[in-house]
Amino acid sequence: MELDEKKYLYLLFILPLIVLVFLANLYWKRKKKREFGDLEMVKKLSPESSVFKPVLKLVVFVVALLALIIALVNPKIGTKMETVKREGIDIVFAMDVSKSMLAEDVAPNRLDKSKQIVSQIINQLGSDRIGIVAYAGSAFPVLPITSDYSVAKMFLQSMNTEMVSSQGTSLDDAIRLAITYFDEKSKTSKLLVLISDGEDHSDDAQAAAEEANKAGLKIITISIGTEKGATIPLKSNGVVQGFQKDNNNEVVITKMNRASLEAIAKATKGGYVNGNNTKEVLEYIKATLDKIQKTEFEATEMADFQSQFQWFLGFAFLLLFADVFLLERKTKWVKKLDLFNENK
């Protein structure tokens, strides 16, 4: 059994408090009766008053509250166990987070466009495992290989141009870091999806791509931006304060470099696609994945858990409904039982 909302278990402390309040009230009533007169005489003045019925009402109410708390906790019971065999490939997304990715020659900007593309690629994946790398002047591991797509999307949306301190676009660092994500001994197919405007500020990208090819890694490059280029706006609270300038105090015009990205893809017998059209990218990625051989890389025992809160909720409402009709005076069948020696 699995408990979905364990925090509600703290409500169980209310139950003994209710019992204590009931006992305190019972003691207070008995004390007042003694002050009024002899207990036996007072009892004869209210012959229909029952000791058992208030206790019964308390028990019914407490059990109803207990059932409600259990319903809030939402216990789940595993109904079956099955072996799930997963087949897929390992994919690493290398995301360019350099300042040039803030250019708005594609809407809303190059970086946000990249996030949208990767998110939609993840949406169409099946049983593949994914990882994420961020890079600018150097590369930074964001998420190791995982099959948890929701976590991957969370990390993806948190990516920004401030997460890598050194600026520039070092494609070779991104490729070499991505290589370390994959197990050399694994027979699982390996794919690197590299997303960038292609403005490489290092001279070693081609050599890194050849290293990736030797490691059995195929690279798909996706270009973001236009060859015409655009300025890099510097914003504060969403308002443009100025534009990025170079060392000569000239406004920087950042242009998409298609050639460098095509060369990297070619070195690993991969492919290149222009990322400005999301539909084309998704179709290209899907076609590429369909051609790649899938490998069985995981076999786990999965439990199918089903919520049981509805039974406790129904039982609680039934008891509360019954409690409404439970009166505190004696009833004939209870009187015959004489549970509390009340017939003296």
FENHUSUL-V356726 format. One record per pair of residues at least 24 apart in sequence whose C-alpha atoms are under 10 Angstrom apart, sorted by the first residue. I is the first residue (numbers start at 0). GAP is how many residues later the second one is. D is the distance in whole Angstrom. If there is no record, write none. Layout:
[[I	GAP	D] [I	GAP	D]]
This chain:
[[0	74	7] [0	75	6] [0	76	5] [0	77	7] [0	78	10] [0	304	8] [0	305	10] [0	306	10] [1	71	10] [1	72	8] [1	73	6] [1	74	5] [1	75	6] [1	76	8] [1	303	8] [1	304	9] [1	305	9] [2	67	9] [2	69	10] [2	70	6] [2	71	6] [2	72	5] [2	73	6] [2	74	9] [2	304	9] [3	68	9] [3	69	6] [3	70	5] [3	71	6] [3	72	7] [3	303	9] [3	305	10] [4	65	9] [4	66	10] [4	67	7] [4	68	5] [4	69	6] [4	70	8] [5	64	10] [5	66	9] [5	67	6] [5	68	8] [5	69	9] [6	65	9] [6	66	7] [7	61	7] [7	62	8] [7	63	9] [7	64	6] [7	65	6] [7	66	9] [8	57	10] [8	60	7] [8	61	8] [8	63	9] [8	64	7] [9	59	9] [10	54	9] [10	55	9] [10	57	10] [10	58	7] [10	59	10] [10	61	10] [10	62	10] [11	53	9] [11	54	7] [11	57	7] [11	58	9] [13	48	9] [13	51	9] [13	52	10] [14	46	10] [14	47	6] [14	48	9] [14	50	8] [14	51	8] [15	46	9] [17	40	9] [17	43	10] [17	44	8] [18	36	10] [18	39	8] [18	40	9] [18	43	8] [21	32	9] [21	33	9] [21	36	8] [22	32	10] [25	25	10] [25	28	10] [39	304	10] [42	299	9] [45	283	9] [46	282	9] [46	283	8] [46	295	9] [46	296	9] [47	280	9] [47	281	5] [47	282	5] [47	283	8] [47	287	10] [48	278	10] [48	279	7] [48	280	5] [48	281	6] [48	282	10] [48	293	10] [49	277	9] [49	278	6] [49	279	5] [49	280	5] [49	281	9] [49	284	9] [49	285	9] [49	290	9] [49	292	8] [50	277	8] [50	278	9] [50	279	8] [50	288	9] [50	289	7] [50	290	10] [50	291	8] [51	276	8] [51	277	9] [51	278	8] [51	282	8] [51	283	9] [51	286	9] [51	287	7] [51	288	7] [51	289	10] [51	290	9] [52	273	8] [52	274	7] [52	275	5] [52	276	7] [52	277	7] [52	278	9] [52	281	9] [53	272	9] [53	273	8] [53	274	6] [53	275	9] [54	273	9] [55	267	9] [55	270	8] [55	271	10] [55	272	9] [56	262	10] [56	263	10] [56	265	9] [56	266	6] [56	267	9] [56	268	10] [56	269	7] [56	270	8] [56	271	8] [57	265	9] [58	260	10] [58	264	10] [59	256	9] [59	258	10] [59	259	6] [59	260	7] [59	262	8] [59	263	7] [59	266	10] [60	255	9] [60	258	7] [60	259	7] [60	260	10] [60	261	9] [60	262	7] [60	263	10] [61	254	10] [61	257	10] [61	258	10] [62	252	9] [62	253	8] [62	256	8] [62	257	9] [63	248	9] [63	249	9] [63	250	10] [63	251	7] [63	252	4] [63	253	7] [63	254	8] [63	255	6] [63	256	6] [63	257	10] [63	259	9] [64	247	10] [64	248	10] [64	251	7] [64	252	9] [64	254	9] [64	255	9] [65	246	9] [65	247	10] [65	250	8] [66	242	9] [66	244	9] [66	245	5] [66	246	6] [66	247	9] [66	248	7] [66	249	5] [66	250	9] [66	252	9] [67	241	9] [67	242	10] [67	243	10] [67	244	6] [67	245	6] [67	246	9] [67	247	8] [67	248	6] [67	249	8] [68	240	9] [68	243	9] [68	244	9] [68	247	9] [69	238	9] [69	239	7] [69	240	10] [69	241	10] [69	242	7] [69	243	8] [69	246	10] [70	236	9] [70	237	8] [70	238	4] [70	239	7] [70	240	8] [70	241	5] [70	242	6] [70	243	9] [70	244	10] [70	245	9] [71	237	7] [71	238	10] [71	240	9] [71	241	9] [72	235	10] [72	236	8] [73	232	10] [73	233	6] [73	234	6] [73	235	5] [73	236	9] [73	238	9] [73	239	10] [74	230	9] [74	231	8] [74	232	6] [74	233	6] [74	234	6] [74	235	10] [74	237	10] [75	228	9] [75	229	6] [75	230	5] [75	231	4] [75	232	6] [75	233	8] [76	226	9] [76	227	8] [76	228	5] [76	229	6] [76	230	7] [76	231	7] [77	224	9] [77	225	6] [77	226	5] [77	227	4] [77	228	6] [77	229	9] [78	224	7] [78	225	6] [78	226	6] [78	227	7] [79	222	8] [79	223	6] [79	224	6] [79	225	8] [79	226	10] [80	220	7] [80	221	6] [80	222	5] [80	223	7] [80	224	10] [81	218	8] [81	219	6] [81	220	6] [81	221	7] [81	222	8] [82	216	7] [82	217	6] [82	218	5] [82	219	6] [82	220	9] [83	214	8] [83	215	6] [83	216	6] [83	217	6] [83	218	7] [84	42	10] [84	211	7] [84	212	8] [84	213	6] [84	214	5] [84	215	7] [84	216	9] [85	40	9] [85	41	6] [85	42	8] [85	208	9] [85	209	8] [85	210	6] [85	211	6] [85	212	5] [85	213	6] [85	214	9] [86	39	9] [86	40	6] [86	41	7] [86	42	10] [86	101	9] [86	206	9] [86	207	6] [86	208	5] [86	209	4] [86	210	6] [86	211	7] [86	212	9] [87	37	9] [87	38	7] [87	39	5] [87	40	4] [87	41	7] [87	100	8] [87	101	8] [87	102	10] [87	201	9] [87	204	9] [87	205	8] [87	206	5] [87	207	5] [87	208	7] [87	209	7] [87	210	9] [88	36	10] [88	37	10] [88	38	8] [88	39	5] [88	40	6] [88	41	9] [88	98	10] [88	99	6] [88	100	5] [88	101	6] [88	102	8] [88	200	9] [88	203	8] [88	204	8] [88	205	6] [88	206	6] [88	207	9] [88	208	8] [89	37	10] [89	38	6] [89	39	5] [89	40	6] [89	41	8] [89	55	7] [89	56	9] [89	57	9] [89	91	9] [89	92	8] [89	93	10] [89	98	7] [89	99	6] [89	100	5] [89	101	6] [89	102	9] [89	127	10] [89	204	9] [89	205	9] [89	207	9] [90	37	7] [90	38	6] [90	39	5] [90	40	6] [90	41	9] [90	54	8] [90	55	10] [90	87	9] [90	90	9] [90	91	9] [90	98	9] [90	99	6] [90	100	5] [90	101	6] [90	102	7] [90	126	10] [90	127	10] [90	128	10] [91	37	8] [91	38	5] [91	39	5] [91	40	6] [91	41	7] [91	51	9] [91	52	9] [91	53	8] [91	54	10] [91	83	10] [91	86	7] [91	87	9] [91	89	8] [91	90	9] [91	98	8] [91	99	6] [91	100	5] [91	101	6] [91	102	8] [91	127	10] [92	25	8] [92	37	7] [92	38	6] [92	39	5] [92	40	6] [92	41	8] [92	49	10] [92	50	10] [92	63	10] [92	81	10] [92	85	8] [92	98	9] [92	99	6] [92	100	5] [92	101	6] [92	102	8] [92	126	10] [92	127	10] [93	24	10] [93	37	9] [93	38	6] [93	39	5] [93	40	6] [93	41	7] [93	45	9] [93	46	10] [93	47	9] [93	48	10] [93	77	9] [93	80	6] [93	81	8] [93	83	9] [93	84	7] [93	98	7] [93	99	6] [93	100	5] [93	101	6] [93	102	8] [93	127	9] [94	37	7] [94	38	6] [94	39	5] [94	40	6] [94	41	9] [94	44	9] [94	45	10] [94	47	10] [94	61	9] [94	64	9] [94	65	10] [94	76	10] [94	79	8] [94	98	9] [94	99	6] [94	100	5] [94	101	7] [95	37	9] [95	38	6] [95	39	5] [95	40	6] [95	41	10] [95	43	9] [95	63	10] [95	64	9] [95	65	9] [95	72	10] [95	73	7] [95	74	9] [95	75	9] [95	78	9] [95	98	8] [95	99	6] [95	100	5] [95	101	8] [95	102	9] [95	103	10] [95	128	10] [96	36	10] [96	37	6] [96	38	6] [96	39	6] [96	40	9] [96	42	10] [96	62	8] [96	63	6] [96	64	5] [96	65	8] [96	66	8] [96	67	7] [96	70	9] [96	71	9] [96	72	8] [96	98	10] [96	99	8] [97	36	9] [97	37	7] [97	38	5] [97	39	7] [97	40	10] [97	62	9] [97	63	6] [97	64	8] [97	65	9] [97	66	8] [97	67	9] [97	68	9] [97	69	6] [97	70	6] [97	71	6] [97	72	9] [97	98	9] [97	99	10] [97	101	10] [98	37	8] [98	61	9] [98	62	6] [98	63	9] [98	68	7] [98	69	8] [98	70	9] [98	133	7] [98	134	9] [98	135	9] [98	145	9] [98	155	10] [99	36	9] [99	61	9] [99	67	9] [99	68	8] [99	69	9] [99	96	10] [99	97	8] [99	98	10] [99	99	8] [99	125	10] [99	129	10] [99	130	9] [99	131	8] [99	132	6] [99	133	9] [99	144	9] [99	152	9] [99	153	9] [99	154	6] [99	155	9] [99	156	10] [100	35	10] [100	59	9] [100	60	8] [100	68	10] [100	95	8] [100	96	7] [100	98	10] [100	123	8] [100	124	8] [100	131	8] [100	153	9] [100	155	10] [101	58	9] [101	59	8] [101	128	10] [101	129	9] [101	130	6] [101	131	7] [101	132	9] [101	133	10] [101	152	10] [102	94	10] [102	121	10] [102	122	8] [102	123	10] [102	126	8] [102	127	6] [102	128	6] [102	129	5] [102	130	7] [102	131	10] [102	140	10] [102	141	10] [102	150	9] [102	151	7] [102	152	9] [103	121	8] [103	122	10] [103	125	9] [103	126	7] [103	127	8] [103	128	7] [103	129	8] [104	119	9] [104	120	6] [104	121	6] [104	122	10] [104	123	9] [104	124	7] [104	125	6] [104	126	8] [104	127	10] [104	149	10] [104	150	9] [104	151	10] [104	171	10] [105	118	8] [105	119	6] [105	120	8] [105	123	10] [105	124	9] [105	169	10] [105	170	7] [105	171	10] [106	118	9] [106	169	9] [108	115	9] [108	116	9] [108	123	10] [109	85	10] [109	86	9] [109	87	8] [109	113	10] [109	114	6] [109	115	6] [109	116	10] [109	165	10] [109	166	9] [110	48	9] [110	49	8] [110	50	8] [110	84	9] [110	85	9] [110	86	10] [110	113	8] [110	114	10] [111	45	9] [111	47	9] [111	48	9] [112	111	8] [112	112	9] [112	162	8] [112	163	8] [112	164	10] [112	165	9] [113	42	10] [113	81	7] [113	82	8] [113	83	10] [113	108	9] [113	109	9] [113	110	7] [113	161	8] [113	162	9] [113	164	9] [114	38	9] [114	41	7] [114	42	7] [114	43	10] [114	44	9] [114	80	10] [115	40	9] [115	41	9] [115	162	8] [116	78	9] [116	105	10] [116	158	8] [116	159	9] [116	160	9] [116	161	6] [116	162	9] [116	164	8] [116	165	8] [117	35	9] [117	38	8] [117	75	9] [117	77	9] [117	160	10] [117	163	10] [117	164	9] [118	30	9] [118	33	9] [118	34	7] [118	35	10] [118	37	8] [118	38	9] [119	33	10] [119	158	9] [119	159	10] [119	161	10] [119	162	8] [120	157	10] [120	160	9] [120	161	6] [120	162	10] [120	164	8] [120	165	8] [121	27	7] [121	28	9] [121	30	9] [121	31	8] [121	160	10] [122	26	8] [122	27	10] [122	30	10] [123	158	8] [123	161	10] [123	162	8] [124	24	9] [124	160	10] [124	161	9] [124	164	9] [126	167	10] [126	169	10] [126	170	10] [126	171	10] [127	161	10] [127	166	9] [127	167	9] [127	169	9] [128	61	10] [128	168	9] [129	51	10] [129	61	9] [129	62	10] [130	47	9] [130	50	8] [130	51	10] [130	61	9] [131	24	8] [131	46	8] [131	49	9] [131	60	10] [131	61	10] [132	41	7] [132	42	9] [132	44	8] [132	45	7] [132	48	9] [132	59	10] [132	61	9] [133	25	8] [133	26	9] [133	27	9] [133	29	8] [133	30	8] [133	39	10] [133	40	7] [133	43	10] [133	44	10] [133	60	10] [133	61	10] [134	26	9] [134	28	9] [134	29	7] [134	30	10] [134	31	9] [134	32	9] [134	33	9] [134	34	7] [134	35	7] [134	36	8] [134	37	10] [134	38	8] [134	39	6] [134	40	10] [134	42	10] [134	61	10] [135	25	8] [135	26	10] [135	27	9] [135	28	6] [135	29	8] [135	30	7] [135	31	5] [135	32	5] [135	33	4] [135	34	6] [135	35	8] [135	37	9] [135	38	8] [135	60	10] [135	64	9] [135	65	9] [136	27	8] [136	28	8] [136	29	5] [136	30	4] [136	31	4] [136	32	5] [136	33	5] [136	34	9] [136	35	10] [136	36	8] [136	37	10] [136	63	9] [136	64	8] [136	65	9] [137	26	7] [137	27	8] [137	28	6] [137	29	8] [137	30	8] [137	31	8] [137	32	6] [137	33	8] [137	34	9] [137	35	6] [137	36	7] [137	39	10] [138	25	8] [138	27	9] [138	30	9] [138	31	7] [138	32	8] [138	33	9] [138	34	5] [138	35	5] [138	36	9] [138	37	9] [138	38	7] [138	39	9] [139	24	7] [139	33	9] [139	34	8] [139	37	8] [139	38	10] [140	33	9] [140	36	8] [140	37	8] [140	40	9] [142	38	10] [143	34	10] [143	37	7] [143	38	10] [144	36	7] [144	37	8] [166	34	9] [167	31	8] [167	32	7] [167	33	6] [167	34	9] [168	27	8] [168	28	9] [168	29	8] [168	30	6] [168	31	5] [168	32	5] [168	33	7] [169	28	10] [169	29	9] [169	30	6] [169	31	6] [169	32	6] [169	33	9] [169	34	9] [169	35	8] [170	24	10] [170	25	9] [170	27	8] [170	28	9] [170	29	6] [170	30	8] [170	31	7] [170	32	9] [170	33	8] [170	34	6] [170	35	9] [170	37	8] [170	38	9] [170	89	10] [170	90	9] [170	93	9] [171	28	9] [171	29	10] [171	30	7] [171	31	8] [171	32	6] [171	33	4] [171	34	8] [171	35	8] [171	36	5] [171	37	7] [171	39	10] [171	92	10] [172	29	9] [172	31	9] [172	32	8] [172	35	8] [173	31	9] [173	34	9] [174	30	8] [174	31	10] [174	32	10] [174	33	6] [174	34	7] [174	35	10] [174	36	9] [174	37	7] [174	42	10] [174	44	9] [174	89	10] [175	29	9] [175	31	10] [175	32	6] [175	33	8] [175	35	8] [175	36	7] [176	31	10] [177	34	9] [177	39	9] [178	29	9] [178	30	10] [178	32	9] [178	33	6] [178	34	10] [178	36	7] [178	37	9] [178	38	7] [179	32	10] [179	35	10] [181	33	9] [181	34	10] [181	35	9] [182	32	10] [183	31	7] [183	32	9] [185	109	10] [185	111	9] [186	29	10] [186	107	10] [186	108	7] [186	109	9] [186	110	9] [187	28	10] [187	105	8] [187	106	7] [187	107	5] [187	108	8] [187	109	7] [188	27	8] [188	28	8] [188	29	9] [188	103	7] [188	104	7] [188	105	7] [188	106	7] [189	25	9] [189	26	7] [189	27	5] [189	28	6] [189	29	9] [189	102	9] [189	103	10] [189	104	10] [190	25	9] [190	26	6] [190	27	5] [190	28	6] [190	29	7] [190	79	9] [190	98	9] [190	101	9] [191	25	7] [191	26	6] [191	27	5] [191	28	6] [191	29	8] [191	73	10] [191	78	9] [192	25	9] [192	26	6] [192	27	5] [192	28	6] [192	29	7] [192	72	10] [192	77	10] [192	78	10] [192	79	10] [192	92	9] [193	25	7] [193	26	6] [193	27	5] [193	28	6] [193	29	9] [193	67	9] [193	70	10] [193	71	9] [193	78	10] [194	25	9] [194	26	6] [194	27	5] [194	28	6] [194	29	7] [194	66	9] [194	78	10] [194	79	10] [194	80	8] [195	25	8] [195	26	6] [195	27	5] [195	28	6] [195	29	8] [195	60	8] [195	61	9] [195	62	10] [195	65	8] [195	79	9] [196	24	10] [196	25	8] [196	26	5] [196	27	5] [196	28	6] [196	29	8] [196	30	9] [196	32	10] [196	57	9] [196	58	7] [196	59	5] [196	60	6] [196	61	8] [196	63	10] [196	64	9] [196	78	9] [197	24	9] [197	25	7] [197	26	8] [197	27	9] [197	56	10] [197	57	8] [197	58	6] [197	59	5] [197	60	6] [197	61	8] [197	62	6] [197	63	6] [197	64	9] [198	55	8] [198	56	7] [198	57	6] [198	58	6] [198	59	9] [198	60	10] [198	61	8] [198	62	9] [199	56	10] [199	57	8] [199	60	8] [199	61	9] [204	55	8] [204	56	9] [204	58	9] [204	59	7] [205	54	8] [205	55	10] [205	57	7] [205	58	6] [205	59	9] [205	60	10] [205	61	7] [205	62	10] [206	57	9] [206	60	9] [207	56	9] [207	59	9] [208	54	9] [208	55	6] [208	56	8] [208	57	9] [208	58	6] [208	59	7] [209	54	8] [209	55	10] [209	56	10] [209	57	6] [209	58	7] [210	56	9] [210	57	9] [211	52	10] [211	55	9] [211	56	7] [212	51	10] [212	52	10] [212	53	10] [212	54	7] [212	55	5] [212	56	8] [212	57	9] [213	54	8] [214	53	10] [215	52	8] [216	51	7] [216	52	9] [216	53	9] [217	46	10] [217	47	8] [217	48	9] [217	49	9] [217	50	5] [217	51	7] [217	52	5] [217	53	9] [218	42	10] [218	45	7] [218	46	5] [218	47	8] [218	48	8] [218	49	6] [218	50	8] [218	51	5] [218	52	7] [218	53	9] [219	41	9] [219	42	9] [219	44	8] [219	45	6] [219	46	9] [219	48	9] [219	49	9] [219	50	5] [219	51	5] [219	52	6] [219	53	8] [219	64	10] [219	65	8] [219	68	9] [220	37	9] [220	39	10] [220	40	6] [220	41	7] [220	42	9] [220	43	8] [220	44	6] [220	45	10] [220	49	8] [220	50	6] [220	51	5] [220	52	6] [220	53	8] [220	54	9] [221	36	9] [221	39	8] [221	40	9] [221	43	10] [221	49	9] [221	50	6] [221	51	5] [221	52	6] [221	53	5] [221	54	9] [221	59	8] [222	33	7] [222	34	8] [222	35	7] [222	36	10] [222	37	10] [222	38	7] [222	39	9] [222	49	8] [222	50	7] [222	51	5] [222	52	5] [222	53	8] [223	31	10] [223	32	7] [223	33	9] [223	34	9] [223	49	10] [223	50	7] [223	51	5] [223	52	6] [223	53	9] [224	29	9] [224	30	7] [224	31	5] [224	32	9] [224	33	10] [224	49	9] [224	50	8] [224	51	7] [225	28	9] [225	29	6] [225	30	5] [225	31	8] [225	32	9] [225	48	10] [225	49	10] [225	50	8] [226	27	9] [226	28	5] [226	29	5] [226	30	7] [226	31	8] [227	25	9] [227	26	8] [227	27	6] [227	28	8] [228	24	6] [228	25	5] [228	26	4] [228	27	6] [228	28	10] [229	24	6] [229	25	7] [229	26	9] [230	24	9]]
